[in-house]
Amino acid sequence: MLAPLVLVLVLYGPKWLIFLAVAAVSMLAGWECLGLTIRCGAQPPRAAVLVALAALFAGNFEWPDQTLVIFGGLSVGLLIWCTFRSSVEHMLADATSAIFSFFYTGLTLLGLTTLRDESNGASLVVFLLCTVWAGDIVALYVGRMWGRHKMAPSLSPNKTWEGAAGSLAGSLAVTGLLIELGNLLAQWNFVRLSFADEVWWYWLILAALVNVAAQVGDLAESALKRSAGVKDSGSLLPGHGGMLDRIDALLLAAPVLWYAQVIR
């Protein structure tokens, strides 16, 4: 139900609103990730990590070319905080949990805002979201109907190789539809959604890379939940788990797409 609103925000939203929305998602996911580490015995400073996440996005908004410097400084700040506020017995677990959660739900999601800020940024983010969503939906139905061979039963018992193949096919199919839609809209002088700056096979290669990264991201979050002994990261979205459950694929897919664009 939220997908159309997200796409409208990506296509028409001002830069500050997109940063605010992604930062809010990051902080919610960060809170849940810290909750998983608490279930594993750590005692990370939740408030300090949330402040660091907010500062990371604010710093990236003002000084995008200094992102790694800001991230490094805030990470050191969390280390110092844990050094003086955590007990000696928990200091290592607290610091590593805090900095990991800061990285996992913060730096990774900056890929969304960085991509959106490019000249064809709206199209890139729409491409990213649609390929991830399509892959997830197709994998669900293909896995239920034809799934026989387990992919990683110790991490996610319901995931199968058949579902993974269906996921890849879904991402490739929706990429083809996006390219055709972009060409159609170009005839009406709608340039907010355009994929004409690259050849069609380049987008298909990107779709495959993004899909694989998304599936690995999903498995990584499943491993975190298994380690913490929970089924869902939270209960923010009734029937769908927590925020971290909804964006787990994007946490790896967004950086992969950003790196692919940088290399290109």
C-alpha positions in Angstrom: 0.0 0.0 0.0 2.9 2.4 0.7 4.7 1.6 -2.6 2.8 4.3 -4.7 3.5 6.9 -2.0 7.2 6.0 -2.0 7.4 6.2 -5.8 5.7 9.6 -5.8 8.1 10.8 -3.1 11.1 9.6 -5.1 9.9 11.2 -8.4 8.6 14.5 -7.0 9.8 14.9 -3.4 12.2 17.7 -2.6 15.7 16.7 -1.5 15.2 17.6 2.2 12.0 15.5 2.5 13.7 12.5 0.9 16.6 12.8 3.3 14.2 13.1 6.2 12.2 10.1 5.2 15.2 7.9 4.6 16.8 9.1 7.9 13.5 8.2 9.8 13.5 4.7 8.2 17.2 4.3 9.1 16.6 5.3 12.8 13.6 2.9 13.1 15.7 0.0 11.5 18.6 1.0 13.7 16.5 0.8 16.9 15.4 -2.7 15.9 18.9 -3.8 15.0 20.1 -2.7 18.4 17.2 -4.7 19.9 18.6 -7.8 18.2 22.0 -7.2 19.7 20.5 -6.7 23.2 18.8 -10.2 22.9 22.3 -11.5 22.2 23.6 -10.1 25.5 25.0 -6.7 24.4 24.0 -3.4 26.0 24.6 -0.8 23.3 23.7 2.8 23.8 20.5 3.0 21.8 20.0 6.8 22.2 23.6 7.5 21.2 23.3 5.4 18.1 20.1 7.1 17.0 21.7 10.5 17.5 24.7 9.3 15.4 22.3 8.1 12.6 20.6 11.5 12.6 23.9 13.3 12.5 25.1 11.1 9.7 22.2 12.0 7.4 22.4 15.7 8.4 26.1 15.8 7.7 25.6 14.0 4.3 22.9 16.5 3.4 25.2 19.5 4.1 28.6 18.0 3.1 28.0 15.0 0.8 31.7 14.8 -0.2 32.7 14.3 3.5 30.5 11.3 4.2 33.2 8.8 5.1 34.9 11.4 7.3 31.6 12.1 9.1 30.9 8.3 9.4 34.4 7.7 10.8 34.2 10.5 13.3 30.8 9.4 14.6 32.0 5.8 14.9 34.9 6.9 17.0 32.4 8.9 19.1 30.4 5.8 19.7 33.5 3.9 20.7 34.5 6.6 23.2 30.9 6.6 24.5 31.0 2.9 25.2 34.5 3.1 26.7 33.3 5.4 29.5 29.7 4.3 29.8 29.8 0.5 29.5 31.1 -1.9 32.0 34.4 -3.5 31.3 32.7 -6.9 30.9 30.3 -5.5 28.2 32.5 -2.8 26.6 33.6 -4.9 23.5 30.1 -6.3 22.9 28.5 -2.8 23.4 30.9 -1.0 21.1 30.9 -3.5 18.3 27.0 -3.8 18.4 26.6 0.0 18.4 29.1 0.6 15.5 27.8 -2.4 13.5 24.2 -1.2 13.8 25.3 2.3 12.9 26.9 1.0 9.7 24.3 -1.6 8.8 21.3 0.7 9.0 23.0 4.1 8.4 25.8 4.1 5.8 24.1 1.5 3.7 20.9 3.6 3.3 22.9 6.7 2.3 23.1 4.9 -1.0 19.5 5.9 -1.6 20.0 9.6 -1.0 23.3 9.6 -2.9 21.6 7.9 -5.9 18.6 10.3 -5.8 21.0 13.3 -5.9 22.4 12.3 -9.3 21.3 13.8 -12.5 19.1 10.8 -13.3 18.6 10.0 -9.6 14.9 9.6 -9.6 15.0 7.0 -12.3 17.9 5.1 -10.5 16.0 4.9 -7.2 12.7 3.9 -8.9 14.7 1.2 -10.8 16.3 0.0 -7.5 13.0 -0.2 -5.6 11.1 -1.8 -8.4 13.7 -4.5 -9.1 13.9 -5.3 -5.4 10.1 -5.4 -4.9 9.5 -7.4 -8.1 12.2 -9.9 -7.2 10.8 -10.3 -3.7 7.2 -10.8 -4.9 8.0 -13.3 -7.6 10.3 -15.3 -5.3 7.5 -15.6 -2.8 5.0 -17.1 -5.3 7.5 -19.2 -7.3 9.0 -20.6 -4.1 5.5 -21.6 -2.8 4.5 -23.3 -6.1 7.7 -24.9 -7.3 10.2 -24.6 -4.5 11.9 -27.9 -3.8 15.6 -27.3 -3.2 16.5 -25.3 -0.1 19.0 -22.5 -0.5 20.1 -21.9 3.1 17.9 -23.9 5.5 19.8 -22.9 8.6 19.2 -19.2 7.8 15.9 -19.1 6.1 14.1 -22.5 5.7 11.5 -21.1 3.3 14.0 -19.9 0.7 14.6 -22.1 -2.3 16.8 -22.1 -5.4 13.7 -22.1 -7.5 12.5 -19.0 -5.7 15.8 -17.3 -6.2 15.7 -18.0 -9.9 12.2 -16.6 -10.0 13.3 -13.5 -8.1 16.1 -12.9 -10.7 13.6 -13.4 -13.5 11.2 -11.0 -11.8 13.8 -8.3 -11.5 14.8 -8.6 -15.1 11.2 -8.5 -16.3 10.3 -5.4 -14.4 13.5 -3.8 -15.7 12.4 -4.4 -19.3 9.0 -2.9 -18.4 10.6 0.1 -16.9 12.7 0.7 -20.0 9.6 0.5 -22.2 7.7 2.7 -19.9 10.5 5.3 -19.9 10.5 5.2 -23.7 6.7 5.7 -23.8 6.8 8.6 -21.4 9.6 10.2 -23.3 7.1 10.7 -26.2 5.1 12.8 -23.9 8.1 14.8 -22.7 8.1 13.2 -19.3 11.7 13.1 -18.3 11.5 12.2 -14.6 11.6 8.5 -15.5 14.1 7.8 -18.2 16.5 5.0 -19.0 17.8 6.3 -22.3 21.2 7.3 -21.0 22.4 3.7 -21.1 21.9 0.8 -23.5 19.2 -1.7 -22.5 21.6 -4.5 -21.6 23.4 -2.3 -19.1 20.2 -2.0 -17.1 19.6 -5.8 -17.3 23.1 -6.4 -15.9 22.5 -3.8 -13.1 19.1 -5.6 -12.4 20.9 -8.9 -12.0 23.5 -7.4 -9.6 20.9 -5.6 -7.6 18.8 -8.8 -7.3 21.7 -10.9 -6.1 22.6 -8.2 -3.6 19.0 -8.0 -2.4 18.8 -11.7 -1.9 22.0 -11.8 0.1 20.8 -8.9 2.1 17.6 -10.8 3.0 19.6 -13.8 4.1 22.0 -11.7 6.1 19.1 -10.2 8.1 17.6 -13.6 8.5 20.9 -14.7 10.0 20.9 -11.8 12.5 17.4 -12.7 13.6 18.3 -16.4 14.0 21.3 -15.4 16.1 19.0 -13.4 18.3 16.3 -16.1 18.4 13.5 -14.1 17.0 11.2 -14.5 13.9 10.8 -10.7 13.2 13.0 -7.8 13.9 10.0 -5.9 15.4 6.3 -5.4 15.4 6.1 -1.9 13.8 4.2 -3.2 10.8 1.5 -5.7 11.9 1.6 -8.9 9.8 4.9 -7.8 8.2 7.3 -7.6 11.1 9.5 -4.6 11.7 11.1 -1.9 9.6 14.3 -3.9 9.3 12.3 -6.8 7.8 11.0 -4.5 5.1 14.3 -2.9 4.1 16.7 -5.8 4.6 17.2 -6.3 0.8 17.8 -2.6 0.2 20.6 -2.5 2.8 22.9 -4.3 0.4 21.2 -3.5 -2.9 21.4 0.3 -2.5 25.2 0.3 -2.0 25.8 -2.2 -4.8 23.9 0.0 -7.3 25.7 3.1 -6.0 29.1 1.4 -6.4 28.1 0.2 -9.9 27.3 3.7 -10.9 30.6 5.0 -9.5 32.5 2.3 -11.4 30.6 3.1 -14.6 
